Amino acid sequence: RPRILLAATVYHNTATNLWITTIITNQRGVAKNPATANKFLKAFSFGTEREARESAIANAPPKMVPFNESPVCFSCKGKFAVFRRASHCRNCGVCACSNCTTAWPSKMIPATYNLKHEAQVSVCISCNALSLSFKKALLDGDLEEAIALYGTGNVNLRTPFPVSQKKDELMHPIHCAVESGNLSILRWLIDDHFCPIKIHRADTGKKTKRGGPDILILTSRGRSVLSIALENLNVCILRYLVVECGVSIYESKDLKATLRALEASLNALPKHMGISSRRPATPGSTRWDHASFDDFSEPSSLGADEHFDENKSVGGRSTRS
């Protein structure tokens, strides 16, 4: 069942020239007293209308199906009773029994979904399987499958994926896209859906070597989209991140990986680059870099204001005029 999102509004503020997204976060509170709806509003501001609308889709919480309208479990169709209690899936809003739900750390869903600030939330097995399938599609570089799974309406693009074991790396969709090496998937996430690659931290007033208040989103192993691209020597993705997304190469902490990526980038350049700018050699002349030197030759000691005269070279030794 595709989740039905709570009301969200996008409008343009002419005074600030910003687009504002407002989201209702409390379904029950608004239902009890619509006049107090403003208490449950969250607002975000953006530079463009598209970004504001994508934020509304990503952050508006799902509408919870009332228990009295769902007498059976959404997944197994078992009838709810004293020993088969119903609970809401916090990712899509359906009612499911304990056998058909799993626990996610709350960071797996947007903060606007977790009004009670719980450490763990209950999620139906359908949403859990969908999330794992979406992660696999991203890692496999399958853009068509990723788009199809996102089209179900229950996939989160801005939160990390659940992991089956504690030792597994906790990754966001953007990390999986870079890991796959598929630039089209990364562009789909960032250019089309405005998935952030950085998070904003409080400005303490202290300047650091690695920039201002925005820092790259990291995996549980401390890897960013930049470090993953450097490790994989993916020149196309590195260029996209640095040139089009404004990621600074100075944010890399691994010097060796950075140098390897630089070498790969240089090797990826067309071999003919720079040839046209060379001065053509005179026909029949001997280039210095093609010459053979004997054991008695010494390096020239000419200064910047002196000139070498071929006619005054004696025995392989250069002389001053």
N, C-alpha and C positions, 0 to 999 in steps of 0.2 A: 504494500500500500504506500503510494507516494505521500510524504508528509505534507500536511496543510499548515502553512506558516501563519503565525499571528500577524496582526496588522502592522504594516510599516509604511512610512510616508517619506517621499523624497521631494524636496523643494529647493528653490534657489533663493539665497539671501542676497538681495541687491546691495545691502549696506557693506557687506564683506566680500561680495562676489564669490561666495563659496556655495557649494551644494551640500545641503543638510539632510542626513538620514535619521529619522526618528523611529524607534522600535518599541513596541509594547512587550514587556517581559513577563507579566503576570496575568495569566489567563483567568484565574479564579478571582483575583482582586478586582479586575475590570468587570467581570460578570456580576459580582456582588453589588458594586456601586460604580457605574460608568462615569459618574461625575468626578471620581478620584483617579481617573485613568492617567492623569499627568504624573502621579506619584510613581508610576511603573514605567515611565518612558526613559529610554537611553538615546542619546543623540551623538552623532558622529559627523564631522565635516570633511569635505573633499574638494578637490580642485575641479573635477569634471562630473557631469551627470552620470556617465557610464560607471565611473568608479563608485559613486554613491549608490547606484542601483545594485551593483554587484555586492556591495557591503550589506545592503538590505537582505539580499538572498542568502548571503553567508551567515548572517548573525540573527535574523529573525527566528525565534524559537518555534518548534512545532506545536500545533494545537493538540492537547491531550484528549483522546477519546473518552467521554464519560463512562464510568464503570457500568452505569445502568443501561447504557446503549451497547455494551459488549458483554453478553452473558457467557461467551466461550473464548478460549484462548485463540489468539490470532494465528499462532503457528500450528499447534496440534489439534485445535478444534475441541479440546476437552472442556466440559462444562465446569465453570467455577463453582466451588463449594467451600465448606469449612476447611478442608484439608487441601484444597487447590485454590489458593488465594491469587488474586489478580494484582499485577503491578504494571505501571506504565513504562514503556520503552522511552527513555529520555532522548533518543535520537530521532524517532519518528512519531511517537505518541500513541501507538497501539497498546492494547491490553494483552499481557502474556502471563503465563504461569511461571513458577520458579524453575521448572524443568526446561523451559524454552527461553530463558534469559541468561545472560552472562554479565559479569561486572567489568566495567571499564574505569580506569582512573579518570577523574573529571576533566583532565587536560585534553582528553580525546574528543571532547565536544566543545563548541564555543562557550565562552564564559556566560553569555546571555541565556544559554540553555539551563544553567545551573544556578537558579535563583537562591537555593538554600545553601549554597557553597559547600556541598558535600564532597568528601574526598573521593568517593566512588559512586558511580551511577549505574543503574540497571538498564541494560540494552537487550533487545530481542535478538535471537540467534540469526534472524534474517539480515538485520543490519550488520551484525558482526561478520557474517559470511560475505556480504556485499563489500564491506570495507577491505577485507582480505583479498577479494578478487580484484578490486580497484588497485590496490597496492601492487599486485602481481602484474596487472596490465601496464602500469607505469614502469616497473622494473624491466619488463620485457620490451619496452619501447613500442607497445601496441596502441597507437593513438586512436584508432577506430574503436577498439574495445573500451578504452578509457572513456571516450565520449559517450558510448552507449551506456556504460554503467553510471556515469554521472547523470544521464538523462532519466534514470529511475527516480531522481529527486531526493534520495536519502544518503548521498555521499557528501562528506565535508572536505573542502579543498584547502582549508587553512589550519587544520588541526592535525596532530600526529596520528599515525596509525597504531592500533593496539598490537601488542606483542604477545606471543604465546609463552615465552620464557623470559625470565629476567635478564639473561645474558644477551638476548637479542637487542639489536640497535633500534632505538626509538627514532623514527624518521617521519618528516613531513612529506607531503606529495612533491614539493619542489626538490627535496633531496633525492627522492626516487627518480624523478625525471632526469636530473643531472647524472645520476648513477647509470641510467640506461644509455646515456649518450645521444638521446634523440632530442635534437634542438626544437623540432616541431612541437613536441609535447611540452617542453619548457615554455615556449612562446604561447602555447594555448593556455597554460596556467597563469603566466604573468601578464601577457599582453591582452588576452581576451577576458580573463577573470580577475585580474589585478591581485593575484596572490602575493602577499608580501614576502620579501626575502630578508627583511630586517625588522627588528623590533625596536620600539622607542624606550629608552631607559631614562630615568630621572636625571636631569642635568645638575651635577653636583658643583659645577663651576670649575672643576679640575680638568685641565687639558691633558689628553693622553696622546701617545704616538699613533694610535689607531683611530683617530677621528673623534667626532662629536658624540652626541647622545644616541645615535642610531648604531646598532650592532647587528651583525648577521645572525639569523636564526640558526641554532646549532642542533645537531643530533645528540643522543645520549652519550655518544663517544667524542663529543666536541668537534664534530666535522660540520663545515658550512658548505653552501653550494660552491663557493670558490675553492675550498680545499679539495672537495671531491673532484671538481673539474681539473685541478692541478694534478691530483693523483692519477687520474685517467688519461692525462695529456690530451684532453679534448679541446683542440684549438678553436673550433667553431663556437663551442659553448663559452669558452674563456673570452673570446672576442665579444660575444653577445653580452656577457655579464659586465665586462669592463667598459665597453664602448657605449652600449645602449642602456644598460641598467645602472651605470654609474658606480659600480663596485670598484673599490681601490685595490690594486694588487698589493699595496702595503698592509692590507688586512690579513695577509697570509703570514702564518707563524713558522712555516716550514721553508727555509731558504733553499734546501736541496730540491724540493718539489717545484719551487718557483723557477729555479734555474733549469731544471729538466723541461718544464713547460715552455720556457723561453727558447730553449734549443729546438723543441718540437715546432714552435711557432715559426722560427727562422727557416727550418727545413721545409715547412709547408708553403713558404713563399715561392712564387714562380721563379724559376732559375734565370729567366731573362731580365729580371728586374735589375736596373742599374747599369746594364751593358751599354745602353745608348748614350749614357752620360760620360763614358770613357773617351779619352782623346785617342783617335786612331793612330796606330804606329806608322812611321814612315816606311814605305816599302823598301826592303833590303836592309833596314837598320836592325841593330841588335838590341833587344831590350835587356835592361840590367837584371831583371828577374829570370831571364832565360840564360844568362851567362854563367860560365864556370870560372871559379876563382882558384888561383894556385895557393900554395901554402905561404907565399911571401906577401900576399896582399894584406893591406891594413885598412881599417875603416877610415873614411874621410873625416877630417876635423874641420870642415868648412863651417863658418858661422852663417847666421841668417842673412847677413848683408853681403856675403861673398858668393861667387859663381864658379861653377866647375867648368873648365875648358878642356875638352877632349884632346885638343892639339898639344896640351902641355902636360899630359899624363905620361910618366916615364916608368917603364918597367913594372907596370901594374900598380905604382904608387902615385897617389894624387899629390900635386904640388900647389902651393899658393902662388897667385899671380903677383 
